Amino acid sequence: MPDPIHQFNIEKLIPLDYQGYDISFTNSSLFMVGALLLITFGLMFAMRSRALVPGRLQSVAEGAYEFVAGMVRDSMGEQGMKFFPLVFSLFTFILVLNMLGMVPGWFTVTSHLSVTAALAAIVFVTVIVVGFAKNGLHFLHLFVPSGVPWYVLPLVVAIEVISFFSRPLSHSVRLFANMLAGHITLKVFAGFIIMLLGAAGAMKGLAILPLTAATALTALEFLVAFLQAYVFTMLTCMYLNDALHPGH
């Protein structure tokens, strides 16, 4: 059976070293740059005419804008639109990376914890900076829920602090684990197909079972690829709302 983990290997395309640090351009780097170029030039091409009656590509671009803008407004109100560029960038970047990873033989960038952790760290640092910049020390009210009796307040504050600082972990692991598990499962079922086709006699006919399962899982993985981009973005909006309205 083919190794289901081999698809996640980082390969150096352009070896680079700077003062003992490995800064090589890898297959992961290639797909991230490719995703950025695809998003940038794709949106520019889709919106090139800016027609009053949009065509198909312009409708897709405007639909993506309205979809993310709706999330931002629902989570943070109209004042949250100042964070729209960040939220939209995260959504499109993760979504395109997830979809690129669905192409057979291509690399799934979001299946690496280092990438998802970096994205989660950007959100976490932004929340802290915006929270203190906008609210000052009032931002610390985020850890002191209103209406809590004084005798359980220390326990509640401790739980809130632990919960807050664990956000980057859960934020990154959720995306990483779902993409990793899904692609491993697909590779395992694909391996069963190859094994059964190479078997003797009537065993070849059983290959239809893992083929059917792999087809269904592929459709499910496309849904998961979208949902994980949506969940990551929605959680980003919720965390940024805490920075705008601590203690609410």
C-alpha positions as CSV (number, residue, x, y, z in Angstrom):
1,M,0.0,0.0,0.0
2,P,1.3,3.5,-0.8
3,D,2.6,5.5,2.2
4,P,-0.2,7.8,3.2
5,I,2.2,10.2,5.0
6,H,4.6,10.7,2.1
7,Q,2.2,13.3,0.5
8,F,3.0,15.7,3.4
9,N,6.8,15.7,3.0
10,I,8.4,19.1,2.7
11,E,10.8,19.1,-0.3
12,K,13.4,21.8,-1.0
13,L,13.0,23.2,-4.5
14,I,15.7,26.0,-4.1
15,P,18.1,25.3,-1.2
16,L,18.9,28.5,0.6
17,D,21.0,29.1,3.7
18,Y,21.4,32.4,5.6
19,Q,23.9,32.5,8.5
20,G,23.1,28.9,9.4
21,Y,19.3,29.3,9.0
22,D,17.6,27.1,6.4
23,I,15.4,29.5,4.4
24,S,15.0,27.2,1.4
25,F,12.1,27.7,-1.1
26,T,10.1,24.5,-0.7
27,N,7.0,22.9,-2.2
28,S,5.0,24.5,0.6
29,S,6.4,27.9,-0.3
30,L,5.5,27.3,-3.9
31,F,1.9,26.6,-3.2
32,M,1.5,29.5,-0.9
33,V,3.0,31.9,-3.4
34,G,0.8,30.2,-6.1
35,A,-2.3,30.7,-3.9
36,L,-1.5,34.4,-3.4
37,L,-1.0,35.0,-7.1
38,L,-4.1,33.0,-8.0
39,I,-6.2,35.1,-5.5
40,T,-4.7,38.4,-6.6
41,F,-4.9,38.1,-10.3
42,G,-8.1,36.0,-10.2
43,L,-9.9,38.8,-8.4
44,M,-8.4,41.5,-10.6
45,F,-9.4,39.6,-13.7
46,A,-12.9,38.9,-12.4
47,M,-13.5,42.6,-11.5
48,R,-11.8,44.0,-14.6
49,S,-15.0,45.3,-16.2
50,R,-16.9,46.3,-13.1
51,A,-20.1,45.9,-15.0
52,L,-23.4,47.0,-13.5
53,V,-24.8,43.7,-14.5
54,P,-22.0,41.3,-13.4
55,G,-20.9,38.3,-15.4
56,R,-20.1,34.9,-13.9
57,L,-16.6,35.6,-12.6
58,Q,-17.6,39.1,-11.3
59,S,-20.6,37.4,-9.5
60,V,-18.3,34.9,-7.8
61,A,-15.9,37.7,-6.7
62,E,-18.8,39.9,-5.4
63,G,-20.4,36.9,-3.8
64,A,-17.1,36.1,-1.9
65,Y,-17.0,39.7,-0.8
66,E,-20.6,39.8,0.5
67,F,-20.2,36.4,2.2
68,V,-17.2,37.5,4.2
69,A,-18.6,41.0,4.8
70,G,-21.7,39.4,6.2
71,M,-19.7,37.4,8.7
72,V,-17.8,40.5,9.8
73,R,-21.0,42.6,10.2
74,D,-22.8,39.8,12.1
75,S,-19.9,39.2,14.4
76,M,-18.6,42.7,15.1
77,G,-21.1,45.1,13.7
78,E,-20.4,47.8,11.2
79,Q,-17.2,49.0,13.0
80,G,-15.7,45.6,12.4
81,M,-15.5,46.3,8.7
82,K,-12.1,47.9,9.4
83,F,-10.8,44.4,9.8
84,F,-12.4,43.2,6.6
85,P,-9.1,43.1,4.6
86,L,-7.6,40.8,7.2
87,V,-10.6,38.5,7.4
88,F,-11.1,38.3,3.7
89,S,-7.4,37.6,3.1
90,L,-7.4,34.8,5.6
91,F,-10.6,33.3,4.2
92,T,-9.5,33.3,0.6
93,F,-6.0,32.2,1.4
94,I,-7.1,29.2,3.4
95,L,-9.9,28.3,1.0
96,V,-7.6,28.4,-2.1
97,L,-4.9,26.4,-0.3
98,N,-7.4,23.8,0.8
99,M,-8.8,23.5,-2.8
100,L,-5.4,23.3,-4.3
101,G,-4.6,20.4,-2.0
102,M,-7.5,18.5,-3.4
103,V,-5.8,18.2,-6.8
104,P,-4.3,14.7,-6.9
105,G,-0.5,14.8,-6.5
106,W,-0.5,18.4,-5.3
107,F,0.6,19.6,-1.9
108,T,-1.8,20.4,1.0
109,V,-0.2,23.4,2.8
110,T,-2.8,23.6,5.5
111,S,-2.0,20.0,6.6
112,H,1.1,21.4,8.3
113,L,0.8,22.7,11.8
114,S,3.5,25.3,11.3
115,V,1.4,27.1,8.6
116,T,-1.9,27.0,10.5
117,A,-0.1,28.0,13.7
118,A,1.4,31.0,12.0
119,L,-2.0,32.1,10.7
120,A,-3.5,31.6,14.2
121,A,-0.7,33.6,15.7
122,I,-1.4,36.5,13.4
123,V,-5.0,36.6,14.6
124,F,-4.0,36.2,18.3
125,V,-1.4,39.0,18.2
126,T,-3.9,41.3,16.3
127,V,-6.5,40.7,19.0
128,I,-4.1,41.6,21.8
129,V,-2.8,44.7,20.0
130,V,-6.2,46.0,19.0
131,G,-7.7,45.2,22.4
132,F,-5.2,47.2,24.3
133,A,-5.0,50.0,21.7
134,K,-8.7,50.5,21.7
135,N,-9.6,49.8,25.3
136,G,-6.5,50.2,27.3
137,L,-6.6,48.2,30.6
138,H,-10.3,47.8,30.1
139,F,-9.4,45.0,27.7
140,L,-8.6,42.9,30.8
141,H,-12.3,42.9,31.6
142,L,-12.5,40.2,29.0
143,F,-11.2,37.9,31.8
144,V,-13.8,39.1,34.3
145,P,-17.3,38.2,33.2
146,S,-20.0,40.4,34.7
147,G,-22.4,38.9,37.2
148,V,-20.0,36.4,38.7
149,P,-20.1,36.0,42.5
150,W,-16.9,37.3,44.2
151,Y,-16.2,33.9,45.8
152,V,-15.8,32.1,42.5
153,L,-14.3,35.0,40.6
154,P,-10.7,33.9,41.0
155,L,-11.5,30.5,39.6
156,V,-13.5,32.0,36.7
157,V,-10.7,34.4,35.9
158,A,-8.2,31.6,35.8
159,I,-10.4,29.6,33.5
160,E,-10.9,32.6,31.2
161,V,-7.1,33.3,31.1
162,I,-6.3,29.7,30.2
163,S,-9.1,29.7,27.6
164,F,-7.8,32.9,26.0
165,F,-4.2,31.7,25.7
166,S,-5.3,28.3,24.4
167,R,-7.1,30.0,21.5
168,P,-4.1,29.9,19.1
169,L,-3.7,26.1,19.8
170,S,-7.3,25.2,19.1
171,H,-7.5,27.7,16.2
172,S,-4.6,26.1,14.4
173,V,-5.0,22.5,15.3
174,R,-8.6,22.4,14.2
175,L,-7.7,23.3,10.6
176,F,-4.5,21.2,10.5
177,A,-6.1,18.1,12.0
178,N,-9.1,18.1,9.7
179,M,-7.0,18.5,6.5
180,L,-4.4,16.0,7.6
181,A,-6.9,13.3,8.6
182,G,-9.0,13.7,5.5
183,H,-6.1,13.4,3.1
184,I,-4.7,10.4,4.9
185,T,-8.0,8.7,4.7
186,L,-8.3,9.3,1.0
187,K,-4.8,8.0,0.4
188,V,-5.6,4.8,2.4
189,F,-8.7,4.1,0.3
190,A,-6.8,4.8,-2.9
191,G,-4.2,2.3,-1.7
192,F,-6.9,-0.4,-1.2
193,I,-8.1,0.2,-4.8
194,I,-4.6,-0.4,-6.1
195,M,-4.1,-3.5,-3.9
196,L,-7.4,-5.1,-5.0
197,L,-6.8,-4.4,-8.7
198,G,-3.5,-6.1,-8.4
199,A,-5.1,-9.2,-6.7
200,A,-6.0,-12.4,-8.5
201,G,-9.4,-13.6,-9.7
202,A,-12.6,-12.3,-8.3
203,M,-10.8,-10.1,-5.7
204,K,-10.4,-7.5,-8.5
205,G,-14.1,-6.9,-8.4
206,L,-14.0,-5.8,-4.8
207,A,-12.0,-2.7,-5.8
208,I,-15.4,-1.1,-6.5
209,L,-16.0,-0.8,-2.7
210,P,-13.0,1.4,-1.8
211,L,-13.5,3.2,-5.1
212,T,-17.0,4.1,-4.1
213,A,-15.9,5.1,-0.6
214,A,-13.0,7.2,-2.0
215,T,-15.4,9.0,-4.4
216,A,-17.8,9.8,-1.5
217,L,-14.9,10.9,0.7
218,T,-13.5,13.2,-2.0
219,A,-16.9,15.0,-2.2
220,L,-16.9,15.2,1.6
221,E,-13.3,16.6,1.6
222,F,-14.3,19.4,-0.8
223,L,-17.0,20.3,1.7
224,V,-14.6,20.1,4.6
225,A,-12.1,22.3,2.7
226,F,-14.7,25.0,2.5
227,L,-16.0,24.5,6.0
228,Q,-12.6,24.7,7.6
229,A,-11.9,28.0,5.9
230,Y,-15.3,29.2,7.0
231,V,-14.8,28.1,10.7
232,F,-11.3,29.6,10.9
233,T,-12.6,32.9,9.5
234,M,-15.7,32.9,11.8
235,L,-13.5,32.2,14.9
236,T,-11.3,35.1,13.8
237,C,-14.3,37.4,13.7
238,M,-15.4,36.3,17.2
239,Y,-11.9,36.8,18.6
240,L,-11.7,40.3,17.0
241,N,-15.1,41.1,18.5
242,D,-13.6,40.4,21.9
243,A,-10.9,43.0,21.2
244,L,-13.6,45.6,20.2
245,H,-16.1,44.7,23.0
246,P,-14.2,43.2,25.9
247,G,-16.4,42.0,28.8
248,H,-19.6,41.9,26.6
